[in-house]
Amino acid sequence: MLTKEQERVIEATAPVVAEHLNTITQRFYPLMFERYPEVKPLFNQAHQVNGGQPRALAGSVLAYVQLRQEPARARQVLETVVNKHVSLNIQPYQYPIVGECLMAAIGEVLGDAVTDEVADAWGALYEELAALLIDLESQRYQEFADAPGGWRGTRPFRLVETRQESAVIRSFVLEPEDGGPVADFQPGQFIGVRVMIDGEPVYRHYSLSAYPNGRSYRISIKREDDGVVSRHFHDVLTVGDRIDLLPPAGDLTLPEEGHEPVMLLSGGVGQTPMLPILREALEQGRQVVYLHAALDRDHHAFGDHVDTLARDFPQQLQVVTLYEKATDDTRVDHVGRVNRELLARYLPEGDPHCYFVGPQGFMVAVDQYLAALGVPESHRHFEHFGPSRALEAA
């Protein structure tokens, strides 16, 4: 717990730190990778290049500084961080590494402004934040380990089936090496994966794209030309290969109770977490509008699966397909991009919950249109593939 003097120092220096926080976090990561190269595999280097990871760290630190006097809200805001950490198996011994390098970066950027008093206060703040995250993550690890079919740390799985879903998306079905059951997850969650590439472990997390079945997990991955891990899955891995999995995590999930209608909106590979959410919503008896935007027919994944659900639940499910490129395909309902008029046409009545995942620009637009149509923030749910950041950051 911070002393009153440390509280005073944090309050006095927070505006200066906030002003330079992006610069601090941009310096922090290279510094940490230089001092502790063993942590580098935990991070997607593409997110270092485009600045996504430093911005996410800066946002988390600022959010905690602003909310630390409201513990319940602070825990809620940090849930996104906890989810990503759980999917990477972050452990308590790694937090001092981050603290050391973060304080070193603050010292380099702010120079003489970082007196012993300032360093002591911000170091204490970081230790407080780290202790909170360690506690939340420990609870998650234990809960999953205690669940039927759960485990702690990594668990070896084998690739048992692949399926090409579109020109760029392929599904991978994974079963445990030990032949035992696998724990259920909440539809909409993602799972951490660890693969060996050129003799080095690399970590990523991917959405679970099929409904829980107790036997296997399915992930569906878009091949990115500059994606080291996605290219490894598409171009290198074959049936029988080993992939280590970490616990599922994520909070893009349906409320446990309620009967409100649901609108699921996805762009491209953003469809993957929507598929199990769709199944759960239908089984709960909810009315669902499923709107998917793809480049064209060749890039439209899972169309047959969703059409089958529409035939099985004709009174509950309305499917809307949008292609960006003009086509004479009878499957497509609209051509162009998502706009306010389109969402207004299909937005369900009755206080709907709206879930959306896709490219950053897609999510920014959808969020703005839904807000303009009167959907409250509490009913607008989204998730980033990669470091989380405010939608307006685009």
Secondary structure, 3 states (H helix, E strand, C coil): CCCHHHHHHHHHHHHHHHHHHHHHHHHHHHHHHHHCHHHHHHCCHHHHHCCHHHHHHHHHHHHHHHHCCCHHHHHHHHHHHHHHHHCCCCCHHHHHHHHHHHHHHHHHHHHHHCCHHHHHHHHHHHHHHHHHHHHHHHHHHHHHHHCCCCCCCCEEEEEEEEEECCCCEEEEEEEECCCCCCCCCCCCCEEEEEEEECCEEEEEEEEECCCCCCCCEEEEEECCCCCHHHHHHHHCCCCCCEEEEEEEECCCCCCCCCCCCEEEEEEHHHHCCHHHHHHHHHHCCCCEEEEEEECCHHHCCCHHHHHHHHHHCCCCEEEEEEECCCCCCCCCCEECCCCHHHHHHHCCCCCCEEEEECCHHHHHHHHHHHHHCCCCHHHEEECCCCCCCCHHHC
